[in-house]
Amino acid sequence: KKILFQASNPGQFENDGDVLWQRGHVPETIAYHGRVGINTDAPDEALVVCGNAKVMGRVMHPSDSRAKQNIREVDTNEQLRRITQMRLVEYDYKPEFASVMGIKDT
């Protein structure tokens, strides 16, 4: 299988020092060492998608039950005691963050 990339400015990939895409260690994979933006030219995380994302398979997350074992019931009274010790807060997003992220209700 081959993966093709087309840049709006092909010349930007000509400098070997700028090559960040590499063949992955696992067959049929590629790796990029940097940030990737889709519909943004200023990603501030490893992957930023500005728009809808469609996933045709599963999305795994550390809190996913498929990644856990030894799941068991806990003492609810003890957990409620712990919750009462938590610091609960309300907040507003900073306007500059809200505008970049497209958040209307800050």
N, C-alpha and C positions, 0 to 999 in steps of 0.2 A: 504494500500500500504506500502511496505517496501523499504527502500533505503539501499543498501549494499555498504560497502567500503572495499577495499582490499589494504593493504599497502605493499610496497616492503620489509619493515622490521616490521612485525606485533608486535614485542616486544615494539616498540616505543609508542604504544597506551596503554600499560598495566598500566602505572602510572596514578592513578585517578587525580593527580594534573595537568596532561598535557591534560585532556579532554577539548577540546574547542568546539566540536560539541554538539549542544543541540537541543532538540525538539523545534520547533517554537511555537509561541503563536497562530498562525493560523493553523487550521487542515492541515495535510499532508505537513508540512514545516519543514525544519531544519535550524539551524543558526550556523554560525561559527564566533567566535569573534577573528579575526586575519586576516592575509593576505593569499590568496589562489593563488597558482601558477600552471599553466598547462604547462607542458614541460619546467618548470624552477624550480629550487630549491631556487631561491632568488627573490621572488616577492617584488617589492617596492611600490606597490599600493594595494588596497583592493582586486582586481582581476587582474592578469596578464596572458594573453594567448599568448604564443609564438607559433604561427602557425595560421592556418585558424580557424575561428569560424563559425559554421552553426547555424542559428537561424530559427526555424520552425514557430515561432510566431512573435509577434510585439515586438519592442524594444522601450520603452518609455524613453524620455529624457526631461528635463525641458523646452527645447526650442521647443518641439513637439507641433504643433497646437492643438492636441487633449487635451492638458493640459491647454489650454488658453481659456479665454472668453473676451468679450468686445473688440474684435479686430476691429480697425478702421484705416482709412487712416489718414496720418499726413501731415503737411505742408512741402513739399519737400524743399522749399527755406530755412526754418528754420533748417531742418536736414542737408542740405549741409553746412550751416554756422557752425553747430556743428562739422561736419566732418573736416572742415578746421582747427579747433582748436585741433584736435587729434594729438598725437605724433606718427608718423609712423616710424618704424625701420626695418632694415634688420639684419639678424644674421646668424651665423654659429653654428652648434651644437658642443659642446665640444667633442673631439675625444673619451674620455672614455665613454660618454653617447651614442654616435653614434654606437660604437662597440658593446655595450651590447644590444642595441635595434635593431641591424641589419640594421642600416641606412647607405647606401653607399654614397649618395650625401649629404654631410653635409652643 
